[in-house]
C-alpha cells in the first residue's frame, strides 16, 4: 500500500478559509495535523472534525505563537514530532491556515509520486538577512509593542551587550563561523525520511534560533545543506518556485505577501505551483470560493 502524505497546518484564525482547506485535503491518501494557535480562543474543534471524513485529522497540543519569534519554530518542530510519531510518510508538507491547494489531490499526488526522492524548499538570498541570527532579539513576544520599538530596543540591547564584551559587533554565530547559513521559506514539502532527519536536529535548531527574529526562514536550509538531502533539493538557486507554492512577493506590503483577489484568477489557474498563499476572506472571499470550487477535486 502506498505511503500517505502528511499535511502539517499552522493556523491562527481565518477559520472559514481553514475549513475549506481541510475539506480540500480530505482524501484517504492524507493525514492532517492541525495546530491552532493558543491566542485563538473558543475554537470549535468539533465543526472541523466533522468536515474530515476520508483523511485522518489529528489536533496537536497548542502553543502561543508570536510573529518572528522562535515560538514559530517550536510549533513547526511540534508538528513534525506529532507527525513522525504517527507514521512513516511519503511526503510531509508544512502549510499555513490561509493557504489553499491550486491543484486537485490527484494532481498533487501524481506530481510527488513522480519525484519520490526530491525535497521541495524555496532558497532565498541570505546576505541581507544574516542579522536575524547574528544579533540577539529579546523582544519578539511583546505583541502589543510596535515593531519599530522592538527593533530600537534590540539595537540598544545589542549595543550594551557589545560594550560588555569589548566589541560593537556581537555575533551569535562566532563559534559556528564555518557553518553555511542557507535562507529558505519556512513552508516546505519534504520526503518522510528527510523530515525525520530535520527533526533529529531539533536540539541544534532550538539553540541556533533562540533569541532570533524570523529564523524560521534560516534553519531549514542550514540543516539540509550539510546533509545528503541537499543533493535532492528540487531547486538550489534563489527562486520563488522551489517549494511549489505560488506566493506573490512582488506586490507585497512590508513582510507580508500579496493577498489574492479575483484579479489574480488567471495567474492562479495558469500557475505550475501546487499551493497558493495567502488568502483573506475579509479582502476577497470570491477568490476563495472560486479556488475551492475549482480545485477541491
BELBELWO-V518722 format. One line per field, one symbol per residue. phi: phi as a letter, one per 20 degrees, with the letter a starting at -180 (. if undefined). psi: psi as a letter, one per 40 degrees, with the letter a starting at -180 (. if undefined). A space follows every 10 residues. Layout:
phi = ???
psi = ???
This chain:
phi = .gffdddddd ccqlfffgff ffffefbfec ddddddgffe elfeffffff fdddedddee gddeddgmef fffgfgffff ffffffaddf ccddcdfdec fdbfffffff fffecfccdd cdeceegedf fgdfdecedf eefeeggfff fffgffffff ffffdmbecf cfegfcfefe ececffebcd fgffgffgff efffffffdf lcclffdcef ffffgebfff feffbeefbe dfdmdeceef dfdmeefgef cffegffffe fefdccbccb feebffffff fffedfm
psi = hiiiihhhhh ieafdddddd ddddegheei ihhhhhhedh ifhgdddddd dhedihhhhi ihihhhheie dddddddddd ddddddahid ihhhiiefii ifiidddddd dddegefihh ihhahddeed edddiiheee egdehidddd dddddddddd ddddeeiefh hdedefdehh hhhiiehihi idddddddde edddddddeh fihfeeeddd dddddfided eehdheihie edefhhhhed fihbehihhi ideeddddde ieidiiiiih dedhdddddd ddddee.
